[in-house]
Amino acid sequence: MSTENDQLTIWIQNMRTNRDAFAALYEEMSRPMYTVACRILHNRSDAEDVVQDVFLKMLKTDDFAAVGNIRAYILQMVRNEALMLLRKRSKEDLVEEVSAEQDTAWQGVSAREDVAAITSAIERLKDDERDIFTFHVNGELGFEEIAGIMNMSLSAVYRRYQKALKKLRKMLNGGNL
């Protein structure tokens, strides 16, 4: 078990009774959790709700003792919650919300055009490529961890990640797919 995993485990075990443990866990995990949820849902508000729901589930659960990689497990929880939410919503609602959210998603960012171009390019990836890219880049997970989360072979995850990178480079250099 890694030092990071040990620390996450300690925070999770103590977060019900110790505000500092909860705050530390939130500080460490909220951003990657939000990013994963936002990449799946394309909606800031829904992503925030998913992160909140996962934290509430963590408060109610004692199932973390046997987990080998807490970070990967938490991000898998976020992915599952986001996908369940997507199933509940109609595609028409999602399309309307994506266009509305894109306009306000990155307010206050100095390189707004670059962020918008990157975000748009990531959104145009296939679902599995986007998930793998997000888990690796934003969730800081290794390819083996991602393979476990997505029930794919390590080589398939790596190939799809490489394919996603090629597509992103092409899109960001002016090419369309």
C-alpha positions as CSV (number, residue, x, y, z in Angstrom):
1,M,0.0,0.0,0.0
2,S,1.4,3.4,-1.0
3,T,1.9,6.3,1.4
4,E,-0.8,8.3,-0.5
5,N,-3.2,5.4,-0.2
6,D,-2.4,5.1,3.6
7,Q,-3.1,8.8,4.1
8,L,-6.4,8.6,2.1
9,T,-7.5,5.6,4.1
10,I,-6.7,7.4,7.4
11,W,-8.7,10.5,6.3
12,I,-11.7,8.3,5.2
13,Q,-11.7,6.4,8.5
14,N,-11.7,9.6,10.5
15,M,-13.8,11.9,8.4
16,R,-17.0,11.3,10.3
17,T,-15.6,12.4,13.6
18,N,-12.7,14.8,12.6
19,R,-13.4,17.9,10.5
20,D,-9.7,18.2,9.7
21,A,-9.7,14.7,8.2
22,F,-12.7,15.5,6.1
23,A,-11.2,18.8,5.0
24,A,-8.0,17.2,4.0
25,L,-9.8,14.5,2.1
26,Y,-11.9,17.1,0.3
27,E,-8.8,19.2,-0.5
28,E,-7.0,16.2,-2.0
29,M,-9.8,14.6,-3.9
30,S,-12.5,17.2,-4.8
31,R,-10.8,18.6,-7.8
32,P,-10.0,15.3,-9.6
33,M,-13.5,14.1,-8.7
34,Y,-15.2,17.2,-10.1
35,T,-13.1,17.0,-13.3
36,V,-14.0,13.4,-13.9
37,A,-17.7,14.1,-13.3
38,C,-17.6,17.3,-15.4
39,R,-16.0,15.5,-18.3
40,I,-18.7,12.8,-18.3
41,L,-21.7,15.1,-17.6
42,H,-20.6,18.3,-19.4
43,N,-22.5,20.2,-16.7
44,R,-20.9,22.0,-13.8
45,S,-23.9,21.9,-11.5
46,D,-24.5,18.2,-12.0
47,A,-20.8,17.5,-11.5
48,E,-20.8,19.3,-8.2
49,D,-23.9,17.2,-7.2
50,V,-22.1,14.0,-8.1
51,V,-19.1,14.9,-6.0
52,Q,-21.3,15.8,-3.1
53,D,-23.2,12.5,-3.5
54,V,-20.0,10.5,-3.5
55,F,-18.7,12.3,-0.4
56,L,-22.0,11.5,1.3
57,K,-21.7,7.8,0.3
58,M,-18.1,7.8,1.7
59,L,-19.5,9.1,5.0
60,K,-22.0,6.3,5.1
61,T,-19.7,3.5,4.1
62,D,-17.1,1.4,5.9
63,D,-16.1,-0.6,2.8
64,F,-12.7,1.0,2.2
65,A,-10.6,-1.3,4.3
66,A,-10.1,-3.8,1.6
67,V,-9.6,-1.3,-1.2
68,G,-6.1,-1.5,-2.7
69,N,-6.1,2.0,-4.4
70,I,-8.4,4.4,-2.7
71,R,-7.9,7.2,-5.3
72,A,-8.9,4.9,-8.1
73,Y,-11.8,3.6,-6.1
74,I,-13.2,7.0,-5.4
75,L,-12.8,8.1,-9.0
76,Q,-14.6,5.0,-10.1
77,M,-17.4,5.9,-7.6
78,V,-17.6,9.3,-9.3
79,R,-17.7,7.8,-12.8
80,N,-20.5,5.4,-11.8
81,E,-22.6,8.1,-10.2
82,A,-22.1,10.4,-13.2
83,L,-23.1,7.6,-15.6
84,M,-26.2,6.8,-13.5
85,L,-27.2,10.4,-13.7
86,L,-26.7,10.5,-17.5
87,R,-29.0,7.5,-17.8
88,K,-31.7,9.4,-15.9
89,R,-31.5,12.4,-18.2
90,S,-32.8,12.6,-21.8
91,K,-30.3,13.4,-24.6
92,E,-32.2,16.5,-25.5
93,D,-31.7,18.0,-22.1
94,L,-28.1,17.2,-22.2
95,V,-27.4,18.9,-25.5
96,E,-29.2,22.1,-24.3
97,E,-27.2,22.1,-21.0
98,V,-23.9,21.5,-22.7
99,S,-24.2,24.5,-24.9
100,A,-25.3,26.7,-22.0
101,E,-22.6,25.5,-19.7
102,Q,-19.8,25.9,-22.2
103,D,-20.3,29.6,-22.2
104,T,-19.7,30.0,-18.5
105,A,-17.6,26.9,-17.7
106,W,-14.2,28.6,-17.5
107,Q,-14.9,32.2,-16.5
108,G,-11.9,33.9,-14.8
109,V,-9.3,31.8,-16.6
110,S,-6.7,33.9,-18.3
111,A,-6.2,31.8,-21.4
112,R,-9.9,31.4,-22.0
113,E,-9.7,30.7,-25.7
114,D,-7.1,28.0,-25.1
115,V,-9.2,26.4,-22.4
116,A,-12.3,26.5,-24.6
117,A,-10.5,24.9,-27.5
118,I,-9.0,22.2,-25.3
119,T,-12.4,21.5,-23.6
120,S,-14.2,21.4,-26.9
121,A,-11.6,19.0,-28.3
122,I,-11.8,16.7,-25.3
123,E,-15.6,16.7,-25.5
124,R,-15.4,15.5,-29.2
125,L,-13.4,12.4,-28.2
126,K,-15.2,9.1,-28.0
127,D,-16.6,8.3,-24.5
128,D,-14.0,5.7,-23.6
129,E,-11.1,7.9,-25.0
130,R,-12.4,10.8,-23.0
131,D,-12.7,8.7,-19.8
132,I,-9.2,7.3,-20.2
133,F,-7.7,10.7,-20.9
134,T,-9.5,12.3,-17.9
135,F,-8.6,9.5,-15.5
136,H,-5.0,9.7,-16.5
137,V,-4.5,13.4,-16.8
138,N,-7.0,14.8,-14.2
139,G,-7.3,11.8,-12.0
140,E,-3.6,11.1,-12.0
141,L,-4.2,7.4,-12.4
142,G,-1.9,5.0,-14.1
143,F,-2.9,2.9,-17.1
144,E,-3.1,-0.3,-15.0
145,E,-5.5,1.4,-12.6
146,I,-7.6,2.7,-15.5
147,A,-7.7,-0.8,-17.0
148,G,-9.1,-2.1,-13.8
149,I,-11.7,0.6,-13.5
150,M,-12.9,0.3,-17.1
151,N,-12.6,-3.5,-17.3
152,M,-10.2,-3.3,-20.3
153,S,-6.8,-4.8,-21.0
154,L,-3.8,-2.6,-20.2
155,S,-2.8,-2.5,-23.9
156,A,-6.3,-1.4,-24.9
157,V,-6.3,1.4,-22.4
158,Y,-2.8,2.5,-23.6
159,R,-3.8,2.4,-27.3
160,R,-7.0,4.4,-26.7
161,Y,-5.0,7.0,-24.7
162,Q,-2.5,7.3,-27.5
163,K,-5.3,7.6,-30.0
164,A,-7.0,10.3,-27.9
165,L,-3.7,12.2,-27.8
166,K,-3.3,12.0,-31.6
167,K,-6.9,13.2,-32.1
168,L,-6.5,16.1,-29.6
169,R,-3.2,17.2,-31.3
170,K,-4.9,17.2,-34.7
171,M,-8.0,19.1,-33.5
172,L,-5.9,21.7,-31.6
173,N,-3.7,22.2,-34.7
174,G,-6.7,23.1,-36.8
175,G,-7.8,19.8,-38.1
176,N,-11.2,18.3,-37.7
177,L,-12.2,14.7,-37.2
